[in-house]
């Protein structure tokens, strides 16, 4: 059976993200996968998360501190095994309760039907200003 297209994998991934299906998200990553999130150490989910154990940890840390209230995808660009998606989100710090709205761009690399890289470009200043996060 042929691997699903990169766009199909990313659509499935974003559906799991929207529903909060952490196990489904982890299952869609390669063993050596990387999540690269921008930001300072003040943002608990920021940094480079490498390998399934760290990916699993990311999907525990991020939702424990960040409440996503709205998430809208705007533009998809697909080039072979690479998929870029832009959008907007509204979210809040679970600690401070402060909310933010921002734009984002996520670039995914798909290998053999799984996410090998999620490289995020986000408005970390908007996020930081909603702290404290820890």
Backbone as XML, in Angstrom:
<?xml version="1.0"?>
<chain id="A" units="angstrom">
  <residue number="1" name="UNK">
    <atom name="N" x="0.838" y="-1.186" z="0.000"/>
    <atom name="CA" x="0.000" y="0.000" z="0.000"/>
    <atom name="C" x="0.885" y="1.252" z="0.000"/>
  </residue>
  <residue number="2" name="UNK">
    <atom name="N" x="0.557" y="2.201" z="-0.821"/>
    <atom name="CA" x="1.343" y="3.436" z="-0.941"/>
    <atom name="C" x="1.143" y="4.325" z="0.280"/>
  </residue>
  <residue number="3" name="UNK">
    <atom name="N" x="2.177" y="5.089" z="0.618"/>
    <atom name="CA" x="2.072" y="6.049" z="1.710"/>
    <atom name="C" x="1.067" y="7.128" z="1.327"/>
  </residue>
  <residue number="4" name="UNK">
    <atom name="N" x="0.346" y="7.658" z="2.313"/>
    <atom name="CA" x="-0.563" y="8.766" z="2.005"/>
    <atom name="C" x="0.244" y="9.995" z="1.586"/>
  </residue>
  <residue number="5" name="UNK">
    <atom name="N" x="-0.413" y="10.901" z="0.886"/>
    <atom name="CA" x="0.286" y="12.112" z="0.461"/>
    <atom name="C" x="0.652" y="12.950" z="1.686"/>
  </residue>
  <residue number="6" name="UNK">
    <atom name="N" x="1.636" y="13.810" z="1.507"/>
    <atom name="CA" x="2.057" y="14.691" z="2.603"/>
    <atom name="C" x="0.884" y="15.548" z="3.079"/>
  </residue>
  <residue number="7" name="UNK">
    <atom name="N" x="0.091" y="16.067" z="2.143"/>
    <atom name="CA" x="-1.060" y="16.892" z="2.521"/>
    <atom name="C" x="-2.064" y="16.092" z="3.344"/>
  </residue>
  <residue number="8" name="UNK">
    <atom name="N" x="-2.308" y="14.826" z="2.963"/>
    <atom name="CA" x="-3.239" y="13.980" z="3.731"/>
    <atom name="C" x="-2.737" y="13.760" z="5.154"/>
  </residue>
  <residue number="9" name="UNK">
    <atom name="N" x="-1.441" y="13.523" z="5.304"/>
    <atom name="CA" x="-0.856" y="13.306" z="6.632"/>
    <atom name="C" x="-1.013" y="14.567" z="7.484"/>
  </residue>
  <residue number="10" name="UNK">
    <atom name="N" x="-0.709" y="15.730" z="6.906"/>
    <atom name="CA" x="-0.812" y="16.977" z="7.662"/>
    <atom name="C" x="-2.270" y="17.279" z="8.013"/>
  </residue>
  <residue number="11" name="UNK">
    <atom name="N" x="-3.208" y="17.002" z="7.106"/>
    <atom name="CA" x="-4.637" y="17.196" z="7.414"/>
    <atom name="C" x="-5.042" y="16.321" z="8.594"/>
  </residue>
  <residue number="12" name="UNK">
    <atom name="N" x="-4.606" y="15.076" z="8.592"/>
    <atom name="CA" x="-4.907" y="14.171" z="9.699"/>
    <atom name="C" x="-4.277" y="14.685" z="10.996"/>
  </residue>
  <residue number="13" name="UNK">
    <atom name="N" x="-3.050" y="15.164" z="10.902"/>
    <atom name="CA" x="-2.320" y="15.698" z="12.050"/>
    <atom name="C" x="-3.044" y="16.895" z="12.650"/>
  </residue>
  <residue number="14" name="UNK">
    <atom name="N" x="-3.465" y="17.821" z="11.793"/>
    <atom name="CA" x="-4.152" y="19.016" z="12.281"/>
    <atom name="C" x="-5.525" y="18.675" z="12.855"/>
  </residue>
  <residue number="15" name="UNK">
    <atom name="N" x="-6.162" y="17.629" z="12.347"/>
    <atom name="CA" x="-7.424" y="17.179" z="12.928"/>
    <atom name="C" x="-7.191" y="16.628" z="14.337"/>
  </residue>
  <residue number="16" name="UNK">
    <atom name="N" x="-6.117" y="15.877" z="14.514"/>
    <atom name="CA" x="-5.771" y="15.375" z="15.857"/>
    <atom name="C" x="-5.440" y="16.532" z="16.794"/>
  </residue>
  <residue number="17" name="UNK">
    <atom name="N" x="-4.737" y="17.532" z="16.287"/>
    <atom name="CA" x="-4.400" y="18.703" z="17.096"/>
    <atom name="C" x="-5.669" y="19.431" z="17.532"/>
  </residue>
  <residue number="18" name="UNK">
    <atom name="N" x="-6.599" y="19.613" z="16.620"/>
    <atom name="CA" x="-7.853" y="20.311" z="16.920"/>
    <atom name="C" x="-8.699" y="19.564" z="17.940"/>
  </residue>
  <residue number="19" name="UNK">
    <atom name="N" x="-8.649" y="18.237" z="17.901"/>
    <atom name="CA" x="-9.469" y="17.439" z="18.823"/>
    <atom name="C" x="-8.753" y="17.127" z="20.135"/>
  </residue>
  <residue number="20" name="UNK">
    <atom name="N" x="-7.471" y="17.485" z="20.230"/>
    <atom name="CA" x="-6.711" y="17.198" z="21.446"/>
    <atom name="C" x="-6.279" y="15.753" z="21.564"/>
  </residue>
  <residue number="21" name="UNK">
    <atom name="N" x="-6.195" y="15.048" z="20.449"/>
    <atom name="CA" x="-5.820" y="13.636" z="20.428"/>
    <atom name="C" x="-4.293" y="13.493" z="20.483"/>
  </residue>
  <residue number="22" name="UNK">
    <atom name="N" x="-3.728" y="13.565" z="21.675"/>
    <atom name="CA" x="-2.272" y="13.512" z="21.851"/>
    <atom name="C" x="-1.697" y="12.191" z="21.357"/>
  </residue>
  <residue number="23" name="UNK">
    <atom name="N" x="-2.360" y="11.087" z="21.645"/>
    <atom name="CA" x="-1.860" y="9.779" z="21.199"/>
    <atom name="C" x="-1.828" y="9.706" z="19.677"/>
  </residue>
  <residue number="24" name="UNK">
    <atom name="N" x="-2.858" y="10.245" z="19.026"/>
    <atom name="CA" x="-2.900" y="10.276" z="17.566"/>
    <atom name="C" x="-1.801" y="11.139" z="16.994"/>
  </residue>
  <residue number="25" name="UNK">
    <atom name="N" x="-1.517" y="12.257" z="17.644"/>
    <atom name="CA" x="-0.440" y="13.148" z="17.205"/>
    <atom name="C" x="0.911" y="12.455" z="17.292"/>
  </residue>
  <residue number="26" name="UNK">
    <atom name="N" x="1.182" y="11.834" z="18.417"/>
    <atom name="CA" x="2.468" y="11.145" z="18.602"/>
    <atom name="C" x="2.608" y="10.019" z="17.584"/>
  </residue>
  <residue number="27" name="UNK">
    <atom name="N" x="1.526" y="9.290" z="17.344"/>
    <atom name="CA" x="1.563" y="8.175" z="16.398"/>
    <atom name="C" x="1.870" y="8.624" z="14.973"/>
  </residue>
  <residue number="28" name="UNK">
    <atom name="N" x="1.621" y="9.888" z="14.679"/>
    <atom name="CA" x="1.881" y="10.408" z="13.335"/>
    <atom name="C" x="3.301" y="10.948" z="13.172"/>
  </residue>
  <residue number="29" name="UNK">
    <atom name="N" x="4.156" y="10.757" z="14.157"/>
    <atom name="CA" x="5.551" y="11.216" z="14.086"/>
    <atom name="C" x="6.496" y="10.051" z="13.810"/>
  </residue>
  <residue number="30" name="UNK">
    <atom name="N" x="7.568" y="10.336" z="13.067"/>
    <atom name="CA" x="8.630" y="9.350" z="12.890"/>
    <atom name="C" x="9.386" y="9.200" z="14.216"/>
  </residue>
  <residue number="31" name="UNK">
    <atom name="N" x="10.134" y="8.130" z="14.366"/>
    <atom name="CA" x="10.903" y="7.897" z="15.598"/>
    <atom name="C" x="11.896" y="9.010" z="15.885"/>
  </residue>
  <residue number="32" name="UNK">
    <atom name="N" x="12.431" y="9.634" z="14.829"/>
    <atom name="CA" x="13.433" y="10.684" z="14.993"/>
    <atom name="C" x="12.865" y="12.080" z="14.708"/>
  </residue>
  <residue number="33" name="UNK">
    <atom name="N" x="11.576" y="12.200" z="14.799"/>
    <atom name="CA" x="10.883" y="13.443" z="14.480"/>
    <atom name="C" x="11.350" y="14.617" z="15.328"/>
  </residue>
  <residue number="34" name="UNK">
    <atom name="N" x="11.138" y="15.829" z="14.784"/>
    <atom name="CA" x="11.503" y="17.066" z="15.461"/>
    <atom name="C" x="10.312" y="18.019" z="15.447"/>
  </residue>
  <residue number="35" name="UNK">
    <atom name="N" x="10.031" y="18.617" z="16.599"/>
    <atom name="CA" x="9.134" y="19.764" z="16.685"/>
    <atom name="C" x="10.015" y="20.936" z="17.083"/>
  </residue>
  <residue number="36" name="UNK">
    <atom name="N" x="9.998" y="21.984" z="16.271"/>
    <atom name="CA" x="10.824" y="23.160" z="16.535"/>
    <atom name="C" x="9.887" y="24.351" z="16.739"/>
  </residue>
  <residue number="37" name="UNK">
    <atom name="N" x="9.744" y="24.764" z="18.002"/>
    <atom name="CA" x="8.847" y="25.856" z="18.383"/>
    <atom name="C" x="9.655" y="27.067" z="18.815"/>
  </residue>
  <residue number="38" name="UNK">
    <atom name="N" x="9.331" y="28.249" z="18.265"/>
    <atom name="CA" x="10.077" y="29.444" z="18.625"/>
    <atom name="C" x="9.713" y="29.940" z="20.024"/>
  </residue>
  <residue number="39" name="UNK">
    <atom name="N" x="10.560" y="30.788" z="20.573"/>
    <atom name="CA" x="10.261" y="31.444" z="21.839"/>
    <atom name="C" x="11.365" y="31.288" z="22.854"/>
  </residue>
  <residue number="40" name="UNK">
    <atom name="N" x="11.220" y="32.038" z="23.928"/>
    <atom name="CA" x="12.182" y="31.994" z="25.023"/>
    <atom name="C" x="11.799" y="30.892" z="26.002"/>
  </residue>
  <residue number="41" name="UNK">
    <atom name="N" x="12.642" y="30.663" z="26.983"/>
    <atom name="CA" x="12.356" y="29.650" z="28.001"/>
    <atom name="C" x="11.152" y="30.028" z="28.858"/>
  </residue>
  <residue number="42" name="UNK">
    <atom name="N" x="10.664" y="31.268" z="28.750"/>
    <atom name="CA" x="9.449" y="31.659" z="29.469"/>
    <atom name="C" x="8.227" y="30.919" z="28.930"/>
  </residue>
  <residue number="43" name="UNK">
    <atom name="N" x="8.297" y="30.458" z="27.687"/>
    <atom name="CA" x="7.208" y="29.693" z="27.073"/>
    <atom name="C" x="7.540" y="28.209" z="27.227"/>
  </residue>
  <residue number="44" name="UNK">
    <atom name="N" x="6.825" y="27.482" z="28.080"/>
    <atom name="CA" x="7.196" y="26.094" z="28.401"/>
    <atom name="C" x="7.256" y="25.145" z="27.200"/>
  </residue>
  <residue number="45" name="UNK">
    <atom name="N" x="6.548" y="25.435" z="26.133"/>
    <atom name="CA" x="6.535" y="24.562" z="24.960"/>
    <atom name="C" x="7.579" y="24.962" z="23.917"/>
  </residue>
  <residue number="46" name="UNK">
    <atom name="N" x="8.256" y="26.076" z="24.121"/>
    <atom name="CA" x="9.243" y="26.544" z="23.139"/>
    <atom name="C" x="10.498" y="25.672" z="23.177"/>
  </residue>
  <residue number="47" name="UNK">
    <atom name="N" x="11.145" y="25.566" z="22.047"/>
    <atom name="CA" x="12.385" y="24.807" z="21.963"/>
    <atom name="C" x="12.330" y="23.751" z="20.889"/>
  </residue>
  <residue number="48" name="UNK">
    <atom name="N" x="13.356" y="22.937" z="20.872"/>
    <atom name="CA" x="13.496" y="21.858" z="19.878"/>
    <atom name="C" x="13.249" y="20.537" z="20.592"/>
  </residue>
  <residue number="49" name="UNK">
    <atom name="N" x="12.217" y="19.841" z="20.203"/>
    <atom name="CA" x="11.795" y="18.576" z="20.806"/>
    <atom name="C" x="12.132" y="17.471" z="19.811"/>
  </residue>
  <residue number="50" name="UNK">
    <atom name="N" x="13.063" y="16.572" z="20.160"/>
    <atom name="CA" x="13.577" y="15.580" z="19.219"/>
    <atom name="C" x="13.322" y="14.167" z="19.730"/>
  </residue>
  <residue number="51" name="UNK">
    <atom name="N" x="12.745" y="13.326" z="18.881"/>
    <atom name="CA" x="12.489" y="11.927" z="19.230"/>
    <atom name="C" x="11.121" y="11.749" z="19.862"/>
  </residue>
  <residue number="52" name="UNK">
    <atom name="N" x="10.604" y="10.532" z="19.799"/>
    <atom name="CA" x="9.241" y="10.273" z="20.258"/>
    <atom name="C" x="9.020" y="10.567" z="21.740"/>
  </residue>
  <residue number="53" name="UNK">
    <atom name="N" x="9.991" y="10.291" z="22.592"/>
    <atom name="CA" x="9.807" y="10.591" z="24.014"/>
    <atom name="C" x="9.608" y="12.085" z="24.230"/>
  </residue>
  <residue number="54" name="UNK">
    <atom name="N" x="10.399" y="12.908" z="23.563"/>
    <atom name="CA" x="10.272" y="14.365" z="23.688"/>
    <atom name="C" x="8.990" y="14.864" z="23.020"/>
  </residue>
  <residue number="55" name="UNK">
    <atom name="N" x="8.602" y="14.250" z="21.903"/>
    <atom name="CA" x="7.353" y="14.622" z="21.222"/>
    <atom name="C" x="6.176" y="14.342" z="22.161"/>
  </residue>
  <residue number="56" name="UNK">
    <atom name="N" x="6.191" y="13.190" z="22.795"/>
    <atom name="CA" x="5.153" y="12.825" z="23.763"/>
    <atom name="C" x="5.113" y="13.856" z="24.901"/>
  </residue>
  <residue number="57" name="UNK">
    <atom name="N" x="6.286" y="14.244" z="25.388"/>
    <atom name="CA" x="6.378" y="15.243" z="26.456"/>
    <atom name="C" x="5.810" y="16.587" z="25.983"/>
  </residue>
  <residue number="58" name="UNK">
    <atom name="N" x="6.138" y="16.985" z="24.764"/>
    <atom name="CA" x="5.620" y="18.237" z="24.209"/>
    <atom name="C" x="4.093" y="18.266" z="24.287"/>
  </residue>
  <residue number="59" name="UNK">
    <atom name="N" x="3.459" y="17.161" z="23.891"/>
    <atom name="CA" x="2.001" y="17.107" z="23.871"/>
    <atom name="C" x="1.372" y="16.919" z="25.254"/>
  </residue>
  <residue number="60" name="UNK">
    <atom name="N" x="2.191" y="16.846" z="26.282"/>
    <atom name="CA" x="1.724" y="16.953" z="27.658"/>
    <atom name="C" x="1.911" y="18.387" z="28.148"/>
  </residue>
  <residue number="61" name="UNK">
    <atom name="N" x="3.079" y="18.963" z="27.861"/>
    <atom name="CA" x="3.426" y="20.310" z="28.339"/>
    <atom name="C" x="2.538" y="21.373" z="27.696"/>
  </residue>
  <residue number="62" name="UNK">
    <atom name="N" x="2.489" y="21.382" z="26.371"/>
    <atom name="CA" x="1.795" y="22.466" z="25.667"/>
    <atom name="C" x="0.340" y="22.624" z="26.107"/>
  </residue>
  <residue number="63" name="UNK">
    <atom name="N" x="-0.486" y="21.574" z="26.084"/>
    <atom name="CA" x="-1.884" y="21.785" z="26.479"/>
    <atom name="C" x="-2.075" y="22.039" z="27.979"/>
  </residue>
  <residue number="64" name="UNK">
    <atom name="N" x="-1.081" y="21.702" z="28.795"/>
    <atom name="CA" x="-1.224" y="21.954" z="30.235"/>
    <atom name="C" x="-1.077" y="23.439" z="30.568"/>
  </residue>
  <residue number="65" name="UNK">
    <atom name="N" x="-0.454" y="24.212" z="29.689"/>
    <atom name="CA" x="-0.233" y="25.634" z="29.954"/>
    <atom name="C" x="-0.935" y="26.547" z="28.956"/>
  </residue>
  <residue number="66" name="UNK">
    <atom name="N" x="-1.332" y="26.027" z="27.801"/>
    <atom name="CA" x="-1.884" y="26.833" z="26.717"/>
    <atom name="C" x="-3.269" y="26.331" z="26.345"/>
  </residue>
  <residue number="67" name="UNK">
    <atom name="N" x="-4.246" y="27.214" z="26.429"/>
    <atom name="CA" x="-5.618" y="26.880" z="26.034"/>
    <atom name="C" x="-5.865" y="27.467" z="24.652"/>
  </residue>
  <residue number="68" name="UNK">
    <atom name="N" x="-6.029" y="26.619" z="23.651"/>
    <atom name="CA" x="-6.334" y="27.075" z="22.294"/>
    <atom name="C" x="-7.845" y="27.257" z="22.211"/>
  </residue>
  <residue number="69" name="UNK">
    <atom name="N" x="-8.271" y="28.463" z="21.896"/>
    <atom name="CA" x="-9.704" y="28.772" z="21.839"/>
    <atom name="C" x="-10.242" y="28.775" z="20.419"/>
  </residue>
  <residue number="70" name="UNK">
    <atom name="N" x="-9.433" y="29.162" z="19.467"/>
    <atom name="CA" x="-9.829" y="29.164" z="18.056"/>
    <atom name="C" x="-8.574" y="28.981" z="17.219"/>
  </residue>
  <residue number="71" name="UNK">
    <atom name="N" x="-8.723" y="28.218" z="16.157"/>
    <atom name="CA" x="-7.578" y="27.908" z="15.305"/>
    <atom name="C" x="-8.104" y="27.796" z="13.880"/>
  </residue>
  <residue number="72" name="UNK">
    <atom name="N" x="-7.687" y="28.712" z="13.008"/>
    <atom name="CA" x="-8.205" y="28.754" z="11.643"/>
    <atom name="C" x="-7.053" y="28.632" z="10.652"/>
  </residue>
  <residue number="73" name="UNK">
    <atom name="N" x="-7.170" y="27.673" z="9.747"/>
    <atom name="CA" x="-6.176" y="27.501" z="8.696"/>
    <atom name="C" x="-6.547" y="28.411" z="7.526"/>
  </residue>
  <residue number="74" name="UNK">
    <atom name="N" x="-5.545" y="29.047" z="6.924"/>
    <atom name="CA" x="-5.825" y="29.993" z="5.842"/>
    <atom name="C" x="-5.276" y="29.537" z="4.496"/>
  </residue>
  <residue number="75" name="UNK">
    <atom name="N" x="-4.009" y="29.168" z="4.436"/>
    <atom name="CA" x="-3.348" y="28.874" z="3.165"/>
    <atom name="C" x="-2.535" y="27.598" z="3.287"/>
  </residue>
  <residue number="76" name="UNK">
    <atom name="N" x="-2.627" y="26.759" z="2.271"/>
    <atom name="CA" x="-1.833" y="25.534" z="2.192"/>
    <atom name="C" x="-0.947" y="25.601" z="0.950"/>
  </residue>
  <residue number="77" name="UNK">
    <atom name="N" x="0.334" y="25.275" z="1.121"/>
    <atom name="CA" x="1.255" y="25.153" z="-0.001"/>
    <atom name="C" x="1.920" y="23.786" z="0.127"/>
  </residue>
  <residue number="78" name="UNK">
    <atom name="N" x="1.789" y="22.978" z="-0.907"/>
    <atom name="CA" x="2.334" y="21.624" z="-0.880"/>
    <atom name="C" x="3.380" y="21.493" z="-1.982"/>
  </residue>
  <residue number="79" name="UNK">
    <atom name="N" x="4.552" y="20.994" z="-1.589"/>
    <atom name="CA" x="5.639" y="20.766" z="-2.541"/>
    <atom name="C" x="6.259" y="19.417" z="-2.204"/>
  </residue>
  <residue number="80" name="UNK">
    <atom name="N" x="5.750" y="18.376" z="-2.828"/>
    <atom name="CA" x="6.261" y="17.025" z="-2.566"/>
    <atom name="C" x="6.032" y="16.623" z="-1.128"/>
  </residue>
  <residue number="81" name="UNK">
    <atom name="N" x="7.123" y="16.388" z="-0.378"/>
    <atom name="CA" x="7.008" y="15.940" z="1.011"/>
    <atom name="C" x="6.968" y="17.104" z="2.010"/>
  </residue>
  <residue number="82" name="UNK">
    <atom name="N" x="6.860" y="18.325" z="1.496"/>
    <atom name="CA" x="6.823" y="19.518" z="2.358"/>
    <atom name="C" x="5.461" y="20.196" z="2.239"/>
  </residue>
  <residue number="83" name="UNK">
    <atom name="N" x="4.933" y="20.583" z="3.401"/>
    <atom name="CA" x="3.634" y="21.243" z="3.447"/>
    <atom name="C" x="3.759" y="22.456" z="4.356"/>
  </residue>
  <residue number="84" name="UNK">
    <atom name="N" x="3.364" y="23.611" z="3.848"/>
    <atom name="CA" x="3.325" y="24.830" z="4.661"/>
    <atom name="C" x="1.861" y="25.226" z="4.831"/>
  </residue>
  <residue number="85" name="UNK">
    <atom name="N" x="1.495" y="25.543" z="6.061"/>
    <atom name="CA" x="0.128" y="25.948" z="6.373"/>
    <atom name="C" x="0.209" y="27.249" z="7.164"/>
  </residue>
  <residue number="86" name="UNK">
    <atom name="N" x="-0.602" y="28.232" z="6.764"/>
    <atom name="CA" x="-0.693" y="29.468" z="7.536"/>
    <atom name="C" x="-2.056" y="29.530" z="8.200"/>
  </residue>
  <residue number="87" name="UNK">
    <atom name="N" x="-2.131" y="30.376" z="9.234"/>
    <atom name="CA" x="-3.411" y="30.520" z="9.892"/>
    <atom name="C" x="-3.364" y="31.526" z="11.017"/>
  </residue>
  <residue number="88" name="UNK">
    <atom name="N" x="-4.434" y="31.541" z="11.778"/>
    <atom name="CA" x="-4.551" y="32.411" z="12.949"/>
    <atom name="C" x="-5.030" y="31.577" z="14.124"/>
  </residue>
  <residue number="89" name="UNK">
    <atom name="N" x="-4.730" y="32.083" z="15.314"/>
    <atom name="CA" x="-5.226" y="31.405" z="16.508"/>
    <atom name="C" x="-5.563" y="32.419" z="17.573"/>
  </residue>
  <residue number="90" name="UNK">
    <atom name="N" x="-6.459" y="32.006" z="18.430"/>
    <atom name="CA" x="-6.756" y="32.731" z="19.655"/>
    <atom name="C" x="-6.516" y="31.733" z="20.772"/>
  </residue>
  <residue number="91" name="UNK">
    <atom name="N" x="-5.723" y="32.133" z="21.761"/>
    <atom name="CA" x="-5.376" y="31.225" z="22.845"/>
    <atom name="C" x="-5.141" y="32.026" z="24.115"/>
  </residue>
  <residue number="92" name="UNK">
    <atom name="N" x="-4.930" y="31.304" z="25.215"/>
    <atom name="CA" x="-4.718" y="31.974" z="26.498"/>
    <atom name="C" x="-3.810" y="31.142" z="27.380"/>
  </residue>
  <residue number="93" name="UNK">
    <atom name="N" x="-3.142" y="31.840" z="28.283"/>
    <atom name="CA" x="-2.341" y="31.183" z="29.315"/>
    <atom name="C" x="-3.284" y="30.598" z="30.353"/>
  </residue>
  <residue number="94" name="UNK">
    <atom name="N" x="-3.116" y="29.330" z="30.670"/>
    <atom name="CA" x="-3.946" y="28.712" z="31.713"/>
    <atom name="C" x="-3.609" y="29.289" z="33.092"/>
  </residue>
  <residue number="95" name="UNK">
    <atom name="N" x="-2.400" y="29.817" z="33.251"/>
    <atom name="CA" x="-1.994" y="30.384" z="34.548"/>
    <atom name="C" x="-2.518" y="31.808" z="34.735"/>
  </residue>
  <residue number="96" name="UNK">
    <atom name="N" x="-2.296" y="32.679" z="33.753"/>
    <atom name="CA" x="-2.701" y="34.086" z="33.904"/>
    <atom name="C" x="-4.125" y="34.344" z="33.428"/>
  </residue>
  <residue number="97" name="UNK">
    <atom name="N" x="-4.606" y="33.505" z="32.510"/>
    <atom name="CA" x="-5.919" y="33.732" z="31.920"/>
    <atom name="C" x="-5.903" y="34.755" z="30.796"/>
  </residue>
  <residue number="98" name="UNK">
    <atom name="N" x="-4.771" y="35.404" z="30.583"/>
    <atom name="CA" x="-4.665" y="36.408" z="29.521"/>
    <atom name="C" x="-4.683" y="35.731" z="28.152"/>
  </residue>
  <residue number="99" name="UNK">
    <atom name="N" x="-5.394" y="36.370" z="27.215"/>
    <atom name="CA" x="-5.537" y="35.810" z="25.875"/>
    <atom name="C" x="-4.724" y="36.597" z="24.855"/>
  </residue>
  <residue number="100" name="UNK">
    <atom name="N" x="-4.453" y="35.960" z="23.743"/>
    <atom name="CA" x="-3.790" y="36.613" z="22.616"/>
    <atom name="C" x="-4.401" y="36.114" z="21.317"/>
  </residue>
  <residue number="101" name="UNK">
    <atom name="N" x="-4.212" y="36.897" z="20.266"/>
    <atom name="CA" x="-4.565" y="36.496" z="18.910"/>
    <atom name="C" x="-3.312" y="36.682" z="18.065"/>
  </residue>
  <residue number="102" name="UNK">
    <atom name="N" x="-3.044" y="35.734" z="17.177"/>
    <atom name="CA" x="-1.844" y="35.864" z="16.359"/>
    <atom name="C" x="-1.958" y="35.063" z="15.072"/>
  </residue>
  <residue number="103" name="UNK">
    <atom name="N" x="-1.040" y="35.380" z="14.156"/>
    <atom name="CA" x="-0.885" y="34.620" z="12.921"/>
    <atom name="C" x="0.241" y="33.618" z="13.127"/>
  </residue>
  <residue number="104" name="UNK">
    <atom name="N" x="0.254" y="32.563" z="12.331"/>
    <atom name="CA" x="1.319" y="31.568" z="12.389"/>
    <atom name="C" x="1.540" y="30.980" z="11.001"/>
  </residue>
  <residue number="105" name="UNK">
    <atom name="N" x="2.692" y="30.344" z="10.854"/>
    <atom name="CA" x="3.013" y="29.555" z="9.666"/>
    <atom name="C" x="3.743" y="28.310" z="10.150"/>
  </residue>
  <residue number="106" name="UNK">
    <atom name="N" x="3.254" y="27.173" z="9.756"/>
    <atom name="CA" x="3.883" y="25.906" z="10.135"/>
    <atom name="C" x="4.357" y="25.201" z="8.870"/>
  </residue>
  <residue number="107" name="UNK">
    <atom name="N" x="5.571" y="24.699" z="8.914"/>
    <atom name="CA" x="6.132" y="23.946" z="7.800"/>
    <atom name="C" x="6.363" y="22.514" z="8.283"/>
  </residue>
  <residue number="108" name="UNK">
    <atom name="N" x="5.838" y="21.572" z="7.539"/>
    <atom name="CA" x="5.964" y="20.157" z="7.876"/>
    <atom name="C" x="6.777" y="19.448" z="6.806"/>
  </residue>
  <residue number="109" name="UNK">
    <atom name="N" x="7.574" y="18.480" z="7.241"/>
    <atom name="CA" x="8.240" y="17.554" z="6.332"/>
    <atom name="C" x="7.682" y="16.178" z="6.668"/>
  </residue>
  <residue number="110" name="UNK">
    <atom name="N" x="7.190" y="15.498" z="5.649"/>
    <atom name="CA" x="6.574" y="14.183" z="5.831"/>
    <atom name="C" x="7.482" y="13.138" z="5.205"/>
  </residue>
  <residue number="111" name="UNK">
    <atom name="N" x="7.712" y="12.055" z="5.951"/>
    <atom name="CA" x="8.540" y="10.956" z="5.459"/>
    <atom name="C" x="7.815" y="9.645" z="5.735"/>
  </residue>
  <residue number="112" name="UNK">
    <atom name="N" x="7.575" y="8.869" z="4.680"/>
    <atom name="CA" x="6.938" y="7.551" z="4.790"/>
    <atom name="C" x="5.630" y="7.619" z="5.568"/>
  </residue>
  <residue number="113" name="UNK">
    <atom name="N" x="4.830" y="8.638" z="5.275"/>
    <atom name="CA" x="3.503" y="8.738" z="5.865"/>
    <atom name="C" x="3.452" y="9.292" z="7.277"/>
  </residue>
  <residue number="114" name="UNK">
    <atom name="N" x="4.574" y="9.860" z="7.748"/>
    <atom name="CA" x="4.605" y="10.416" z="9.103"/>
    <atom name="C" x="5.327" y="11.763" z="9.112"/>
  </residue>
  <residue number="115" name="UNK">
    <atom name="N" x="5.068" y="12.534" z="10.150"/>
    <atom name="CA" x="5.696" y="13.840" z="10.315"/>
    <atom name="C" x="7.144" y="13.636" z="10.779"/>
  </residue>
  <residue number="116" name="UNK">
    <atom name="N" x="8.089" y="14.150" z="10.000"/>
    <atom name="CA" x="9.505" y="14.105" z="10.387"/>
    <atom name="C" x="9.936" y="15.439" z="11.000"/>
  </residue>
  <residue number="117" name="UNK">
    <atom name="N" x="9.231" y="16.521" z="10.623"/>
    <atom name="CA" x="9.553" y="17.852" z="11.153"/>
    <atom name="C" x="8.300" y="18.704" z="11.176"/>
  </residue>
  <residue number="118" name="UNK">
    <atom name="N" x="8.079" y="19.371" z="12.305"/>
    <atom name="CA" x="7.083" y="20.442" z="12.423"/>
    <atom name="C" x="7.877" y="21.675" z="12.820"/>
  </residue>
  <residue number="119" name="UNK">
    <atom name="N" x="8.070" y="22.574" z="11.878"/>
    <atom name="CA" x="8.857" y="23.791" z="12.088"/>
    <atom name="C" x="7.875" y="24.955" z="12.161"/>
  </residue>
  <residue number="120" name="UNK">
    <atom name="N" x="7.741" y="25.576" z="13.332"/>
    <atom name="CA" x="6.726" y="26.601" z="13.562"/>
    <atom name="C" x="7.315" y="28.002" z="13.535"/>
  </residue>
  <residue number="121" name="UNK">
    <atom name="N" x="6.553" y="28.909" z="12.966"/>
    <atom name="CA" x="6.868" y="30.330" z="12.959"/>
    <atom name="C" x="5.638" y="31.024" z="13.542"/>
  </residue>
  <residue number="122" name="UNK">
    <atom name="N" x="5.789" y="31.606" z="14.740"/>
    <atom name="CA" x="4.637" y="32.141" z="15.459"/>
    <atom name="C" x="4.965" y="33.483" z="16.094"/>
  </residue>
  <residue number="123" name="UNK">
    <atom name="N" x="3.927" y="34.208" z="16.478"/>
    <atom name="CA" x="4.079" y="35.515" z="17.130"/>
    <atom name="C" x="4.365" y="35.280" z="18.614"/>
  </residue>
  <residue number="124" name="UNK">
    <atom name="N" x="5.621" y="35.028" z="18.932"/>
    <atom name="CA" x="5.982" y="34.705" z="20.312"/>
    <atom name="C" x="5.871" y="35.915" z="21.234"/>
  </residue>
  <residue number="125" name="UNK">
    <atom name="N" x="5.953" y="37.123" z="20.691"/>
    <atom name="CA" x="5.776" y="38.308" z="21.537"/>
    <atom name="C" x="4.350" y="38.359" z="22.079"/>
  </residue>
  <residue number="126" name="UNK">
    <atom name="N" x="3.369" y="38.080" z="21.236"/>
    <atom name="CA" x="1.973" y="38.050" z="21.689"/>
    <atom name="C" x="1.799" y="36.995" z="22.786"/>
  </residue>
  <residue number="127" name="UNK">
    <atom name="N" x="2.411" y="35.845" z="22.586"/>
    <atom name="CA" x="2.317" y="34.772" z="23.582"/>
    <atom name="C" x="2.998" y="35.197" z="24.888"/>
  </residue>
  <residue number="128" name="UNK">
    <atom name="N" x="4.219" y="35.694" z="24.776"/>
    <atom name="CA" x="5.005" y="36.087" z="25.950"/>
    <atom name="C" x="4.248" y="37.101" z="26.799"/>
  </residue>
  <residue number="129" name="UNK">
    <atom name="N" x="3.579" y="38.052" z="26.155"/>
    <atom name="CA" x="2.873" y="39.109" z="26.871"/>
    <atom name="C" x="1.649" y="38.619" z="27.635"/>
  </residue>
  <residue number="130" name="UNK">
    <atom name="N" x="1.265" y="37.371" z="27.442"/>
    <atom name="CA" x="0.130" y="36.795" z="28.171"/>
    <atom name="C" x="0.575" y="36.029" z="29.411"/>
  </residue>
  <residue number="131" name="UNK">
    <atom name="N" x="1.855" y="36.033" z="29.684"/>
    <atom name="CA" x="2.381" y="35.314" z="30.846"/>
    <atom name="C" x="1.942" y="35.945" z="32.139"/>
  </residue>
  <residue number="132" name="UNK">
    <atom name="N" x="2.320" y="35.345" z="33.236"/>
    <atom name="CA" x="3.292" y="34.244" z="33.292"/>
    <atom name="C" x="2.692" y="32.931" z="32.800"/>
  </residue>
  <residue number="133" name="UNK">
    <atom name="N" x="3.573" y="32.078" z="32.344"/>
    <atom name="CA" x="3.184" y="30.764" z="31.822"/>
    <atom name="C" x="3.519" y="29.642" z="32.783"/>
  </residue>
  <residue number="134" name="UNK">
    <atom name="N" x="4.449" y="29.863" z="33.685"/>
    <atom name="CA" x="4.870" y="28.799" z="34.612"/>
    <atom name="C" x="4.366" y="29.077" z="35.995"/>
  </residue>
</chain>
